[in-house]
Every structure is written in C-alpha cells, then in structure tokens.
Amino acid sequence: MAIIGELLLPLRPESNNYRRKKMYFTGIIIAICTFLTIGIWHPIVIKTEYYWGTRPWIIYLLIGVASLAGALFIENTIVSAIVGVFGASALWGIGELFQQKKRVEKGWFPKNPKRRY
C-alpha cells in the first residue's frame, strides 16, 4: 500500500510536487486565424480577376510586403503571426490571380461579359 500511496502523492493538491497544468491557446488561435485568412483571400482573388483581371497584382504585392514588414515590428506574438499570415496570403494571392485567369480561360469560372479581354 505504501508504494501506491507514493505513486499517487504527486496527484494530490496538498503535495509540494503538485503543479497546476496550464493550457496555451496561441497555436490554436493562430491556426484558426490562418484558416479564416485563407478563406477570405480565396473569394477576393476570384472577384479581383472577374472585375479587373490580373492588373491589380501589384496591389497584392504592396499589401503583402507591407504586412510582412509590419509583422516584424509587432511585439504581440498572436497579432504579429496573424499580420504575417495575412501578408503571406496576399503574396500567395498573386500566383492564384494568374491561376484564376487560366481557370477562366478553361471555362471553369465565368468570364465577366462587361470586361474586355
């Protein structure tokens, strides 16, 4: 019985060895925000190509570089990560913008009848 008591001793709150377990949600918050950011950029890319074609790629570049540069100066880990993911998604959106153009040419997405190609 003494052996079992010694094994259970660390589980007792009154024990000196008892430590409260902490949970950290930073990774989960960043993961959820990453998922939402990618989900937001997907329709933005589709609408951009539909209305303006691939010409606004430079705007995506400026947004991406500015966001990544801004993330370097943000002290809060979660906010810095979210801004960095936003910037990386903007830069990724440049490639997706040109891929979207190809998808429209293949007929997978509708062409804008009011726009000249």
Secondary structure, DSSP 4 states (H G I P E B T S, - for coil): -HHHHHHHGGGSTTSTT--------HHHHHHHHHHHHHHHHHHHHHHHHHHHTTTTHHHHHHHHHHHHHHHTT--SHHHHHHHHHHHHHHHHHHHHHHHHHHHHHTTSS---TTS--
